[in-house]
Amino acid sequence: MKKLSYLKPIFNFIAIGLLITTLSRIFLFFLFKERVVETPNFWYIFPIGLRMDLILLCYISFLPAVLITFLPNKSLKFTNNFLVIYSFLFLFLILFVELATPDFVKQYDTRPNKIFLDYLIYPKEVVGMLLKSYLTSIIVTFLILGVVLYFALKKGKKYFHTTSAAYKFKLMLFPLVAFLLFFGARSSLTSKRPINASNAVFSTDQLTNTLGLNSFYTVAFAAYSIKNEGNTKMYGKMDEAEAIARVKKYMIAGPNDFTDAEIPFLHVQQPDSVAKKPYNLVIFLQESLGAEYVGILGGKPLTPEFDKLSKEGLLFTNLYCTGTRSVRGIEAVVTGFLPSPSESVVKLGNSQQGFFTLADALKHKGYDTSFIYGGMANFDNMASFFNGNGFQDIVDQEDFESDGNKYAFKGTWGYSDEDLVTKANNYFKAKGDKPFFSLMFSTSNHEPFEYPEGRIKPFDKKPATVNNAMKYADFSIGKFFEMAKKEAYFKNTIFIVIADHNTRTYGKNLVPINKFHIPALIMGPGVPKGASYSKLASQIDIPPTLLGYLGVPFETPMVGRNLNKLDPKTQGRSIMQFNDINAFRVENQVVIMQPNLKPLQFEIKNDTTLIPVKLNEELAKDALAHVITAGNLYKENKYKLRKK
């Protein structure tokens, strides 16, 4: 054993790494035990976790093993300094992401992933949110990291210094060391592919599956996967022509309606009725307003203003969002683009110019187009995407600060919804007779749930809660329409109030479908009052439906349906992207696709119970076709209008 003492740094690194990840997994198990134990064979998370932890630690250990073996003994000082820094750096990072995991799981129902990386890009907003909502967790995290740093300085030499050993002996032993690390990193000698996250999937509960991973792995994999943005092959392969044909059969447009072979879905959408003067269009996008918070949809009694307004327009009672992030909601509502495992097109490089949006289509019809937001428009790359795709005017936090007006409240994410609607109403009044399109985006119902005092009767005793923030957001919706109804533009405008997504998207199923249920209400000329649309629908169906109300024809590549023109006999359809899982739903049947696994099909009962059924191969191909098509349209720049 003395001869092997030079390998002590590697043994210690793996042992300490396993200690961190195992203790974290045990803590997470007890934290979420009530849900996890509902999963059959839930104890698999521990052997699977050990396997996944060893994969990670063996990968990281390979470089130290090479240096220990091949650097001569006279370089021992350099080698030891490197080993101490290298080992504690990775152990520090592993510990840090594990400490961040409990709060992340509570918010996103999965281990840290691409969202974790996205938030690192916006430190100002995120640090403000963390300090106000997770101060205790931050203090505990830094105390633990401080203790670790102290021991790193005190005990680094003891645990991570190598010793002199015969050079020939190290060279002779290296093949065995390399083989063991290689075997540990691949975790298999028979599989053609290395073990990956899909091998941790053993149940239909997404959270339980992710507990079998470790958070450094999930974050590192998310960073690695950035280079594969637009890659849709994780679910399977399909010929482009077949994919296009399968998507088209879900559209309203017929074979003779398509206008350009190079842009496969480009077609002319006729209006529901012709108007002498084109109507304005205002989309009021609500941050995180899931159906569970909307009284008239059977949720909590938090939206008296929205409920009252529903008597003045068309309420969608069975509408489902496409994702769990604001940029995905923007993608669906503003562009009508299909969801996919890739990042939202709002953030992808090839869609920053020349990508279809409602603003682009309406600008070509002579509309003024704008985006109005109480926060900073550069968040999540919104300003860049909007500026390059038809939005002529971007009004954000800086404009609030420079206009000289007094506003009610400025919080972590920007000016309050109350200030947003006041700013927007003044902006719309100034347009006169010029037709306009505007996207308004709220901020108040976002953690840390800040809003001005005295506006609402709190639902919860503690002020900064999601329920109280929802009540304030609803108060602001009511205030907006109270002001708008007094203005000339109101009678000539189509309005929609719609959510981007729900707050926390979580549940025991692979895709928590009930958490994708969102409200939408359309009001304006030609919109039936007090009506409701109860057929299953997707967020991507909303922009074509809105265009139908504007009174003029539009050329569009959108694959969503104008729900007012949909044959009542046609089955309802929705598409949902939950992290790297895609759900394609037709009525009460849903096909769920996971990376590198065969698709599964379930029958849906009340949105919360999924009963496994035999896979319908044709429906599975239709599901795959929609994801393949999204990737192809993006990569080939075929989601656009013809150049004028």
Summary of the structure (lengths in Angstrom):
residues: 644
radius of gyration: 27.1
end to end distance: 77.3
largest distance: 91.9
contacts: 2235
relative contact order: 0.13
helix: 51%
strand: 14%
